[in-house]
Amino acid sequence: MRISYQYRLRPTKLQAIEIDRWLSMMCSQYNYLLADRCNWYEQNRSPINACPLVCHLPQLRDNPDYYSQKKTLPQLKKTHPWYAEIYSQVLQDVVKRVKVTFDSFLKGDSNGKRSGRPRFKPRSRYRTFTYPQVKSGCLQNNLINLPMLGKVKVVLHRDLPDGCKIKTVSLTKKADGYYLTLSLEDSTVPEIKADFNPHKITGIDVGLKEFLTTSEGETVAIPQHYRKTQKRLRTIQKRVSRRKKGSNRRQKAVKQLGKYHKKIADKRKDFHFKTANALLKKYDVIAVEGLNVKGLARTRLAKSVLDAGWSNFLSILTNKAVNAGLLVVTVCAYNTSQDCSSCGEKVPKKLHERWHDCSHCGCGLDRDHNAAINIKNRAVGHPVLKAQLMSEAIAGVSEKPTSYSTQLV
């Protein structure tokens, strides 16, 4: 299993200048290789529904694939000697990035979903380069030895896990400095607990009134990091718009704006990690909804949905559960807020109606609490949970909860 650890770098002034120079050169090379692929695409295609009967057929070019573009690097170092100062494998990784970008445009991902036409990167948008291979023991104490950069100081705020091997190293320039990302191979991944406590199962419903509500009725307040800082962000954004484009004063204002946005993102990420840790310490199995967050981000609630960061939170929760040997179950989100958690009858409600009141069985509780209970009940149909709960019921080890009875029959 691959895990990633990120640390802050403290390069010297000369090392910082060298990193910036590498990024600038690799950005130019990325755009050149991407232009070569785009030219091939334009010169070798002809739309069937718009092709004239009589037309000139140009000489077709060979497809500039990964290996053919990789073979151009030795010639590049002869015509442009300053590229020889970049570590060879780092430069080869630029070719790989172009390949991945263009393949996602032509072929799509594993699900067949294609991305948009790749765009050229301005210098400010090319911020990362990668060492595909590093020597074992490259990280000693608080120094990491990187080829052709030397020993760079690292702020080791946490130790690397035992038994992990460093596979790749990435350097990223962010608004507030430089960061190091270590991709580690961990062979000691715990298996999912086979003897989880059936009483330590919960369902969570994420929302905009409360960040999440559990099936036990507990709530976590939504922090709204972005909305609370909008006034300050508006002031800094005005400062950027009033500066002359290309001036040093505008660059300083843009840097200040980037730092403030990163501060907001870091606060949100810290909140997500702490909330996920609190849930996993308390429960063995957590059921969540399979939300279409991209669809919700195109509605009038876009700012609030993106400020809450549901996708990032669910991704963090799932990854931490896997590392801890716990289970996160995704269930269908259809009608979790409309169905009654007590009798199963559908009780139609509009979005502004926050109270669930069932006229069939008399059940009355908060809308999000009702949805969380429905999510928990739907999770019982998961194969791992169903087998465990059935064995517990047959053995008589624990009393079967009422909410499970209809699911196990």
C-alpha positions in Angstrom: 0.0 0.0 0.0 1.2 3.5 -0.8 1.0 6.3 1.8 2.2 9.9 1.5 3.9 12.0 4.2 4.4 15.8 3.6 7.0 17.9 5.3 8.1 21.4 5.1 11.5 22.2 3.5 14.0 24.8 4.6 16.3 25.3 1.6 19.1 27.8 1.6 18.9 30.8 -0.7 21.0 29.2 -3.3 18.9 26.0 -3.2 15.7 28.0 -3.4 17.0 29.8 -6.5 18.0 26.5 -8.1 14.6 24.9 -7.4 12.9 27.9 -9.0 15.2 27.7 -12.0 14.5 24.0 -12.4 10.7 24.6 -12.3 11.0 27.4 -14.9 13.0 25.2 -17.3 10.7 22.1 -16.8 7.7 24.3 -17.5 9.1 25.4 -20.8 9.9 21.8 -21.7 6.5 20.6 -20.7 4.8 23.2 -22.9 7.2 22.3 -25.8 6.4 18.6 -25.6 2.7 19.2 -25.2 2.7 21.5 -28.3 4.4 18.7 -30.3 1.6 16.3 -29.4 -1.1 18.9 -30.1 0.4 19.6 -33.6 0.4 15.9 -34.3 -3.3 15.6 -33.2 -4.3 18.6 -35.4 -2.4 17.4 -38.5 -3.5 13.8 -38.4 -7.2 14.1 -37.8 -10.0 14.7 -40.2 -13.6 14.9 -39.1 -15.7 12.3 -41.0 -18.9 14.4 -41.1 -17.1 17.5 -42.5 -14.5 16.0 -44.8 -14.8 17.3 -48.5 -14.9 14.8 -51.3 -11.8 16.3 -52.9 -9.1 17.4 -50.4 -5.3 17.5 -50.0 -4.0 14.7 -47.8 -0.9 15.9 -45.9 2.0 13.6 -45.1 1.1 11.9 -41.8 3.4 12.3 -38.9 4.4 9.5 -36.5 2.8 9.7 -33.1 5.1 11.4 -30.6 4.6 8.9 -27.8 6.4 8.6 -24.5 9.5 6.8 -25.8 10.1 9.0 -28.8 9.9 12.2 -26.8 12.1 10.6 -24.1 14.8 10.0 -26.8 14.9 13.8 -27.6 16.3 14.6 -24.1 20.0 13.9 -24.9 19.8 16.2 -27.9 18.1 18.8 -25.8 21.0 18.8 -23.4 23.4 19.4 -26.4 21.4 22.3 -27.9 20.5 23.7 -24.5 23.4 22.9 -22.2 21.7 24.4 -19.1 19.2 21.5 -19.1 22.1 19.2 -18.2 22.0 20.8 -14.8 18.7 19.1 -14.1 18.8 15.5 -12.8 18.0 13.2 -15.7 15.2 11.2 -14.0 13.5 14.5 -13.0 13.6 15.6 -16.6 12.2 12.3 -17.8 9.3 12.7 -15.4 8.2 15.8 -17.3 7.7 13.5 -20.4 5.6 11.2 -18.3 3.4 14.0 -17.1 2.8 15.1 -20.7 1.9 11.5 -21.6 -0.6 11.1 -18.7 -2.2 14.5 -19.5 -2.6 13.7 -23.3 -3.8 10.1 -22.7 -6.6 11.3 -20.4 -7.7 13.6 -23.2 -7.6 11.0 -26.0 -8.4 7.7 -24.2 -9.9 8.8 -20.8 -9.5 7.2 -17.4 -10.3 3.7 -16.3 -14.1 4.5 -16.5 -13.7 5.9 -20.0 -14.3 9.5 -18.9 -12.2 11.9 -21.0 -10.8 15.1 -19.7 -10.8 18.4 -21.6 -8.1 19.5 -24.1 -4.8 19.9 -22.2 -3.7 23.5 -21.8 -0.2 25.0 -21.7 1.0 25.9 -18.2 2.2 29.4 -17.2 5.2 29.6 -15.0 3.1 30.2 -11.9 1.1 27.0 -12.5 4.0 24.6 -12.7 5.0 24.0 -9.1 6.1 20.4 -8.6 8.8 18.1 -9.8 9.4 14.5 -8.8 12.4 12.1 -8.3 11.0 8.8 -9.5 13.8 6.9 -7.6 15.8 7.7 -4.6 18.5 5.8 -2.6 17.6 4.1 0.6 18.8 6.2 3.5 18.5 9.4 1.7 16.7 10.9 4.7 19.0 11.2 7.7 17.9 13.1 10.8 16.5 16.4 9.4 18.4 16.4 6.1 17.4 14.8 2.8 20.0 14.2 0.1 18.6 14.9 -3.3 20.7 14.4 -6.5 22.1 17.6 -8.0 20.5 19.7 -5.3 22.5 18.4 -2.3 21.3 18.1 1.3 18.2 20.1 2.1 16.9 20.7 5.6 13.5 19.1 6.4 11.2 20.0 9.3 10.4 16.4 10.5 7.3 17.1 12.6 6.6 13.3 12.7 8.7 10.2 12.3 8.3 7.9 9.3 6.5 4.7 10.1 8.7 1.6 10.7 9.1 -0.8 7.8 8.3 1.7 5.1 10.4 2.3 2.0 10.6 5.7 0.3 9.6 5.2 -3.4 9.4 8.7 -4.8 10.2 12.2 -3.6 8.3 15.3 -4.8 9.2 19.0 -4.2 6.4 21.5 -4.4 6.5 25.3 -4.2 3.4 26.7 -2.4 2.4 30.2 -1.4 4.2 30.0 1.9 7.3 28.1 1.0 8.6 24.7 -0.2 7.2 21.3 0.7 8.5 17.7 0.4 6.1 14.8 -0.3 7.4 11.3 0.4 5.5 8.4 -1.3 6.1 5.4 1.0 5.4 1.7 0.4 3.9 0.1 3.5 3.6 -3.6 3.5 2.1 -3.9 7.0 -1.5 -2.9 6.2 -3.9 -4.2 8.9 -6.8 -6.3 7.8 -10.4 -5.2 8.4 -11.5 -6.3 11.8 -13.6 -9.5 11.6 -14.8 -9.2 15.2 -16.1 -5.7 15.3 -18.6 -4.7 17.9 -22.1 -4.6 16.4 -23.0 -1.7 18.7 -20.1 0.4 17.4 -21.8 1.0 14.0 -23.0 4.5 13.0 -24.3 6.3 10.0 -23.4 9.9 9.3 -25.3 12.5 7.3 -23.3 15.5 6.1 -25.1 18.8 5.7 -24.8 22.6 5.6 -26.7 23.3 8.8 -24.4 20.9 10.8 -21.3 19.5 9.3 -22.4 16.0 10.1 -25.1 14.2 12.2 -24.6 10.7 13.5 -27.4 8.1 13.8 -27.1 8.5 17.6 -28.1 12.2 17.3 -24.7 13.7 17.9 -23.8 16.7 15.7 -20.6 18.4 14.7 -20.9 22.1 14.0 -19.9 23.4 10.6 -16.9 25.8 10.8 -17.5 27.8 7.6 -13.8 28.8 7.3 -14.2 30.5 3.9 -17.3 32.5 4.7 -15.9 33.8 8.0 -12.9 35.2 6.1 -14.7 36.6 3.1 -14.4 40.2 4.2 -10.6 40.0 4.6 -10.3 38.1 1.3 -12.3 40.8 -0.5 -9.9 43.4 0.8 -6.8 41.5 -0.4 -8.4 40.8 -3.7 -9.1 44.5 -4.3 -5.5 45.2 -3.6 -4.5 42.7 -6.3 -6.9 44.1 -8.9 -5.7 47.7 -8.3 -2.0 46.9 -9.0 -0.5 47.2 -12.5 -0.2 43.8 -14.2 3.4 42.6 -14.3 4.6 44.9 -11.5 6.4 43.8 -8.4 3.7 45.3 -6.2 1.1 43.1 -7.9 3.3 40.0 -7.4 3.6 40.8 -3.7 -0.2 41.2 -3.4 -0.8 37.9 -5.3 1.6 36.2 -2.9 -0.3 37.6 0.1 -3.6 36.4 -1.4 -2.2 32.9 -2.0 -1.0 32.7 1.6 -4.4 33.6 2.9 -6.1 31.1 0.8 -3.7 28.4 1.9 -4.3 29.3 5.5 -8.0 28.7 5.0 -7.4 25.4 3.2 -5.1 24.3 6.1 -7.7 25.1 8.7 -10.3 23.1 6.8 -7.9 20.1 6.4 -7.1 20.2 10.1 -10.8 20.1 11.0 -11.4 17.2 8.6 -8.6 15.1 10.1 -9.6 15.8 13.7 -13.3 15.0 13.0 -12.3 11.7 11.2 -10.0 10.7 14.1 -12.8 11.3 16.6 -15.2 9.2 14.7 -12.8 6.3 14.2 -11.9 6.2 17.8 -15.5 5.8 18.8 -16.9 3.5 16.0 -15.7 0.4 14.2 -18.0 0.8 11.1 -19.1 4.1 9.6 -21.8 4.3 6.9 -21.8 7.3 4.6 -23.8 8.5 1.6 -22.6 8.2 -2.0 -23.0 11.9 -2.7 -22.6 13.6 -6.1 -20.6 16.5 -4.8 -19.7 17.7 -8.3 -23.4 18.0 -9.1 -24.1 19.9 -5.9 -21.2 22.2 -6.6 -23.0 23.5 -9.7 -26.1 24.6 -7.8 -26.9 27.7 -5.8 -25.3 26.0 -2.8 -21.9 25.8 -4.5 -20.1 28.1 -2.2 -21.3 26.4 1.0 -20.8 22.9 -0.4 -17.2 23.7 -1.4 -16.5 25.5 1.9 -17.6 22.4 3.8 -15.3 20.1 1.7 -17.3 16.9 1.9 -15.3 15.1 -0.7 -12.0 15.7 1.1 -13.5 14.7 4.4 -14.9 11.4 3.1 -11.6 10.6 1.4 -9.6 11.3 4.6 -12.1 9.2 6.6 -11.9 6.3 4.2 -8.1 6.3 4.0 -7.6 6.5 7.8 -10.2 3.7 8.3 -8.2 1.5 5.9 -5.0 2.2 7.8 -6.7 1.4 11.1 -8.3 -1.8 9.9 -11.8 -0.3 10.3 -14.6 -0.1 7.7 -16.3 2.7 5.9 -19.4 1.6 4.0 -20.9 3.8 1.2 -24.7 3.4 0.7 -27.1 4.8 -1.8 -28.2 8.4 -1.0 -31.6 8.1 -2.7 -34.4 9.3 -0.4 -32.5 9.0 2.9 -34.0 12.3 4.0 -37.5 11.5 2.7 -38.0 7.9 4.1 -39.1 7.5 7.7 -36.4 5.7 9.7 -39.1 4.1 11.9 -41.7 2.6 9.5 -40.1 3.2 6.1 -42.9 5.3 4.7 -42.0 8.1 2.4 -42.6 11.6 3.9 -41.9 14.2 1.2 -40.1 17.3 2.5 -38.6 20.4 0.9 -35.1 21.5 1.6 -36.1 24.2 4.0 -38.2 21.8 6.1 -35.7 20.7 8.8 -38.0 18.5 10.9 -39.2 15.0 10.0 -42.8 14.3 11.2 -44.3 11.0 10.1 -48.1 10.8 10.2 -48.1 7.0 9.7 -46.2 6.0 12.8 -45.9 9.3 14.7 -42.1 9.5 14.5 -40.7 13.0 14.9 -37.1 14.0 14.9 -34.6 16.2 13.1 -34.3 15.7 9.4 -30.6 15.0 9.4 -30.9 12.6 12.4 -33.6 10.7 10.5 -31.3 10.5 7.4 -28.4 9.3 9.5 -30.5 6.4 10.9 -31.6 5.5 7.4 -28.0 5.4 6.2 -27.1 3.2 9.2 -29.9 0.8 8.4 -29.0 0.6 4.7 -25.4 -0.3 5.6 -26.5 -3.5 7.3 -26.9 -5.0 3.8 -23.2 -4.8 3.3 -21.8 -8.4 2.9 -19.2 -8.0 5.7 -21.7 -6.5 8.1 -24.5 -8.8 7.3 -22.4 -12.0 7.8 -21.1 -10.6 11.2 -24.5 -9.6 12.5 -26.0 -12.9 11.4 -23.4 -14.9 13.3 -23.8 -12.7 16.4 -27.6 -13.2 16.2 -27.3 -17.0 15.9 -24.7 -17.3 18.6 -26.7 -15.1 20.9 -23.6 -13.2 21.9 -25.4 -9.9 21.8 -29.0 -8.7 21.6 -30.0 -7.8 18.1 -31.0 -4.1 17.7 -34.5 -3.3 16.5 -33.3 -1.3 13.5 -31.6 -4.5 12.1 -34.6 -6.8 12.2 -36.1 -5.8 8.9 -32.7 -6.0 7.2 -31.8 -9.5 8.3 -35.0 -11.3 7.6 
